[in-house]
Amino acid sequence: MTWQYIAGFFDGEGYLGHNGKGYRVTISQINYPVLKMIQDFVGFGFIFKNRKRQSHWKESWVYYIAKQAEVYIFIKNILPYVIVKKDLVAKVIPELRLVVEKYQQQNIDRQRIAEESKLLRKQGLTYREIGKKLGIDWGYARRIILK
């Protein structure tokens, strides 16, 4: 399995779209083992069975990626090799990069707040005092300390 193969497969059978919350990648296929090999190579995403809407249709499966960081990694890796959907993928990458960077910064901020909350609790402050000091809800302070 290679990124070139996956890019060709994505060009023919794939979809990159925005669902209101973020971007998603799907690849539909009647050959489950191929999707499983793609999933194993990529290392993320999941496969689900499509519901047959007509009795004479063949069974099919969908490889699905919804986490924005994973969508970003996927399309960044296939960009050099896609042909049909190259313009779409190239257009989405800068926007997704900003989203992923924002998520990473939020995670850093959450970790910092959690560490500061735990330190303040050890110093004897109440959850309400911690919330006021850090500018967060006291219930949130309690949840992250007790986690």
Secondary structure, DSSP 8 states (H G I E B T S, - for coil): --HHHHHHHHHHHEEEEE-SSSEEEEEEES-HHHHHHHHHHH---EEEE---SSTTS---EEEEE--HHHHHHHHHHHTTT-STTHHHHHHHHHHHHHHHHHHHHHHHHHHHHHHHHHHHHHTT--HHHHHHHHTS-HHHHHHHHH-
